[in-house]
Amino acid sequence: MSTKPGQLHWRLFHRRADYTAESYVEIDLEAIIQEDNFEAFKYFYALFSREAFVIQPLDGISWLESYLKESEDYSSGVTKHLKELIFEKVFDGLVEGFVQYRREQMGITHEDETSTV
């Protein structure tokens, strides 16, 4: 929990040996209460309640660990999809546009070491 005068922020940290930086989620509990934001309070409760830290007998991990793993899996999937999209679609179009520009605008019809202007 981080407190500053007039502020009440809760941070949930995650540290792993394979990460170079800390990961955390921060919730401004004071703002949630002042704004009477029940939806945001449900997130706060889910992350900071006792139940979130209890090891579940079926999978041997807490709800928070399970949630983190699912988030990492989703993030990996998005990253993989973006890499495929960039290298299979965007990169080819970018190269084709570059070559077309050099041919049409710069008059370069043959690529060799001397045409790298």
C-alpha positions, 0 to 999 in steps of 0.5 A: 500500500502506498499512501501520500497525503490525501491519497490512498493507492494500493499496489500489487507487485509481481517479481520474477527472476526472468523479468528485468522490471517490476510489474504491478497494478495500482488502484486508487482506492480513495477515488473509487470510494469518492466516485462510488464506483462499484465496478472498480471496487469489484476489481480491487476486491478481486485483487486484494482479498484474502481469497485471491492469495489462497492456494487452490487445492486443484491446481496448486496455485492461487487465483492471482497466479492463475490470473497472471498466467492467463494474462501472460498467455494472452499477451504471448498470443497477441505478440505472436499474432502481431509479429506474423501480421507485420512480417507476412503482410505489412513488411512485404507491402513496405518493401514493395512501396519502397522499391516502387518509389525508387523506380517511379520517383527516382528512376532507379530500374536496377538495384546494385551497390551503386544505386543505394542513394 
